[in-house]
Amino acid sequence: MRASFISRTCIFLGAWTVAAVMFFPIAWTVLTSFKTESSAIDASGLLHFEPTLENYSEVFERAEYFDHAINSVIVSVGATLLVIALAVPCAYSMAFHPTRSTRSLLLWMLSTKMLPAVGVLMPIYILFRSLGMLDTRGGLILMYTLMNLPLAVWMLFTFFKEIPRDILEAGRMDGARTVQEIRHLLLPLALPGLASTCLLSLILCWNEAFWSLTLTSSAAAPLTAFIASFSSPEGLFFAKLSAASTVAFLPILTLGWLGQRQLVRGLTFGAVK
């Protein structure tokens, strides 16, 4: 009994320690956003400072903030919808009509996520320039789709494999076509997995910085590029940078908190039989 209590206590303390370590950069950023520039670089005033909203006023007064925010919403939602539209039929085919090369194809798709982005920077940049897709929302949506599609296919494939084939076969016996089978049977049954895949794709698109800084300049630049604009030749403005970062991650952080139950349910879908 005592050993069990000690074990639970250690797990509890370990979980809170990990959570505190992961939350510390967020707390630091939020606190710094309420400081002046002089207080932001003063390590001794981590908690003792006079809060100010000057940084947020400057962030919101910059007209390009709302342009970047709109770009982030359009690009993230557009890429997520395109990812799901491509991943659902792909995962359906692999889960319910597999071939001998299905497993190899899945492993190859997953292996593309292990390739450093900088390794394909030049060919992708030249290709986008040739197609006239630099600094366009469509180009960024396409890039984000290609970036997240392998992960989405893997997740949906795992969810679809847990759905009993008998249900789909019963639908076929009732005359359901492939599109009707996916729409009326498969997707409702895999809704937790579908929701978690959408949410994860949206988070990855919203937080992507490498390709947004590489493939855009002003017209289609999302909030990640807006944050980078506070690092200039005149210096690095920590307080203003923290305020810009806070207003950028707050929407997606709130969405993650609101959808955490659905996300956890989807990621653990089929884990217990």
C-alpha positions in Angstrom: 0.0 0.0 0.0 2.8 2.4 1.0 4.8 1.5 -2.2 1.7 2.2 -4.3 1.3 5.6 -2.6 4.9 6.5 -3.2 4.7 5.4 -6.8 1.6 7.6 -7.4 3.2 10.6 -5.7 6.4 10.2 -7.8 4.3 10.1 -11.0 2.3 13.1 -9.9 5.4 15.2 -9.1 7.1 14.1 -12.3 4.1 15.1 -14.4 3.9 18.5 -12.8 7.6 19.0 -13.2 7.4 18.2 -16.9 4.4 20.5 -17.3 6.1 23.3 -15.4 9.3 23.0 -17.6 7.2 23.1 -20.8 5.0 26.0 -19.6 8.0 28.1 -18.4 8.9 29.6 -21.9 5.2 30.6 -22.4 5.0 32.3 -19.0 8.3 34.0 -19.6 7.1 35.4 -22.9 3.8 36.6 -21.5 5.5 38.3 -18.6 8.1 40.0 -20.9 5.4 41.3 -23.1 4.2 43.5 -20.2 7.6 45.0 -19.6 9.5 47.9 -21.0 12.5 47.2 -23.3 14.9 48.1 -20.5 13.1 45.8 -18.0 13.0 43.0 -20.5 16.8 42.7 -20.6 17.1 43.0 -16.9 17.3 39.5 -15.5 16.9 40.6 -11.9 13.4 42.0 -12.6 11.8 38.7 -13.7 8.7 39.2 -11.5 9.2 42.7 -10.0 8.4 45.2 -12.7 5.8 47.8 -13.5 3.4 46.3 -16.2 2.7 48.3 -19.3 0.5 47.8 -22.4 2.7 49.9 -24.6 4.1 46.9 -26.5 0.6 45.6 -27.3 -0.5 49.1 -28.4 2.4 49.2 -30.8 1.7 45.7 -32.1 -2.0 46.4 -32.8 -1.2 49.9 -34.2 0.9 48.4 -37.0 -1.6 47.9 -39.9 0.2 44.9 -41.2 -0.7 42.9 -38.1 -4.2 42.3 -39.2 -3.0 41.4 -42.7 -0.7 38.8 -41.3 -3.4 37.5 -39.0 -5.8 37.1 -41.9 -3.1 35.3 -43.9 -2.5 32.9 -41.0 -6.2 32.0 -40.8 -6.7 31.6 -44.5 -3.5 29.6 -45.1 -3.9 27.4 -42.0 -7.5 26.6 -42.6 -7.1 26.2 -46.3 -4.1 23.8 -45.9 -5.9 21.8 -43.3 -9.0 21.4 -45.5 -6.8 20.3 -48.4 -4.9 17.9 -46.3 -8.1 16.2 -45.1 -9.5 16.1 -48.6 -6.5 14.3 -49.8 -5.7 12.2 -46.8 -9.2 10.7 -46.3 -9.4 8.8 -49.6 -5.7 7.9 -49.5 -6.1 6.4 -46.0 -9.4 4.7 -46.9 -7.7 3.0 -49.9 -4.8 1.8 -47.8 -6.9 0.7 -44.8 -9.6 -1.2 -46.7 -8.0 -2.1 -50.0 -4.4 -2.8 -49.1 -1.8 -4.2 -51.5 1.6 -5.8 -50.9 3.2 -2.4 -51.2 0.9 -0.5 -48.8 3.1 -0.9 -45.8 6.2 0.1 -47.8 4.4 3.1 -49.1 3.3 4.2 -45.7 6.9 3.9 -44.4 8.2 5.9 -47.3 5.7 8.7 -46.7 6.6 8.8 -43.0 10.3 8.9 -43.9 9.8 12.2 -45.8 9.1 13.8 -42.4 12.7 12.9 -41.4 14.2 15.0 -44.2 15.5 18.4 -42.9 13.5 21.2 -44.6 16.7 23.0 -45.5 17.8 20.0 -47.6 15.1 20.7 -50.2 15.1 24.5 -49.8 16.8 25.3 -53.1 14.7 23.1 -55.4 11.4 24.1 -53.8 12.3 27.8 -53.9 13.3 27.6 -57.6 10.2 25.6 -58.4 7.9 28.0 -56.7 9.6 31.0 -58.4 9.2 29.3 -61.8 5.5 28.8 -61.1 5.0 32.3 -59.9 3.9 31.1 -56.4 6.3 33.0 -54.2 4.6 35.3 -51.7 1.2 33.9 -52.5 -1.4 32.3 -50.2 -1.9 29.5 -52.7 1.8 28.7 -52.7 1.9 28.6 -48.9 -1.2 26.4 -48.7 0.4 24.0 -51.1 3.6 23.9 -49.2 1.8 23.3 -45.8 -0.3 20.6 -47.4 2.7 18.7 -48.7 4.4 19.1 -45.3 1.5 17.7 -43.2 0.0 15.2 -45.6 2.2 12.2 -44.7 1.3 12.6 -41.0 -2.4 13.0 -41.7 -2.5 9.9 -43.8 -0.7 7.9 -41.1 -3.1 9.1 -38.4 -6.3 8.5 -40.5 -5.0 5.1 -41.6 -4.6 4.0 -38.0 -8.1 5.2 -37.1 -9.7 3.6 -40.1 -8.0 0.3 -39.4 -9.9 0.2 -36.1 -13.3 0.4 -37.7 -14.9 -3.0 -38.2 -15.1 -4.0 -41.9 -18.5 -5.6 -41.3 -20.1 -2.2 -40.9 -18.8 -1.0 -44.3 -19.7 -4.4 -45.9 -23.3 -4.0 -44.6 -23.4 -0.6 -46.3 -22.2 -2.0 -49.6 -24.9 -4.7 -49.4 -27.5 -1.9 -48.9 -26.2 -0.4 -52.1 -23.9 2.3 -50.8 -21.3 3.6 -53.2 -17.8 4.4 -52.2 -18.4 8.1 -51.7 -21.6 7.3 -49.7 -19.7 4.7 -47.7 -17.0 7.2 -46.7 -19.4 10.1 -46.0 -22.2 8.3 -44.1 -20.4 5.4 -42.5 -16.6 5.9 -42.3 -16.3 9.5 -41.3 -19.0 9.5 -38.5 -17.3 6.4 -37.0 -13.9 8.0 -37.2 -14.9 11.5 -36.1 -12.6 11.6 -33.0 -9.7 10.7 -35.2 -10.7 13.1 -37.9 -11.1 15.9 -35.4 -7.7 15.3 -33.9 -6.1 15.1 -37.3 -7.6 18.4 -38.3 -6.6 20.1 -35.0 -3.0 18.8 -35.2 -2.7 19.9 -38.9 -4.1 23.3 -38.0 -1.6 23.7 -35.2 1.3 22.7 -37.3 0.3 25.1 -40.1 -0.2 28.0 -37.7 3.2 27.5 -36.0 5.2 26.9 -39.2 8.0 29.5 -39.5 10.7 28.1 -41.8 8.7 27.9 -45.0 6.7 31.1 -44.3 9.9 33.1 -44.0 11.4 31.5 -47.0 8.5 31.6 -49.5 6.8 34.9 -48.5 7.9 38.5 -48.1 4.9 40.7 -47.5 1.6 39.9 -49.4 1.1 36.4 -48.1 3.3 36.5 -44.9 1.5 35.0 -41.9 2.0 35.9 -38.2 5.3 34.0 -37.9 6.8 36.5 -40.4 5.2 39.4 -38.5 7.0 38.2 -35.3 10.3 38.0 -37.2 9.9 41.6 -38.3 10.7 42.8 -34.7 14.3 41.5 -35.2 15.8 44.4 -37.2 19.3 45.9 -37.9 18.5 48.4 -35.1 18.4 45.6 -32.6 16.2 42.8 -31.1 13.2 44.3 -29.2 12.5 41.6 -26.7 9.4 43.2 -25.1 7.7 44.0 -28.4 8.8 40.6 -29.8 7.2 38.9 -26.8 4.0 40.9 -27.3 3.8 39.9 -30.9 4.5 36.3 -30.0 1.8 36.3 -27.4 -0.9 37.6 -29.7 0.2 35.1 -32.3 0.1 32.0 -30.2 -2.8 32.9 -28.0 -5.5 31.9 -30.5 -4.1 28.6 -31.4 -3.2 27.9 -27.7 -6.8 28.6 -26.7 -8.1 26.4 -29.5 -5.8 23.6 -28.3 -7.1 24.0 -24.7 -10.7 23.9 -25.9 -10.2 20.9 -28.1 -7.8 19.0 -25.8 -10.4 16.3 -24.9 -11.1 15.6 -28.5 -7.5 15.7 -29.4 -6.5 13.2 -26.7 -9.5 11.0 -27.5 -8.5 10.9 -31.2 -4.8 10.3 -30.5 -5.7 7.3 -28.2 -8.5 6.0 -30.5 -8.1 2.3 -30.8 -5.4 2.1 -28.1 -7.5 0.0 -25.8 -9.4 -3.0 -27.1 
